[in-house]
Amino acid sequence: RRSALCLETQHFPDSPNQSQFPTTVLRPGETYRHTCAYEFGVEGIQES
């Protein structure tokens, strides 16, 4: 009857243990900025 969708941005999972992944450690004095944009559309819907 109902549907839902949840999108959560996150760092690479297990990045502290994977040397090929970017670091997720923020050191004193560093600034973290991130922008995430989602864009959705609908195809095949006819207006009545």
Secondary structure, 3 states (H helix, E strand, C coil): CCCCCCCCCCCCCCHHHCCCCCCCCCCCCCCCCCCCCCCCCCCCCCCC
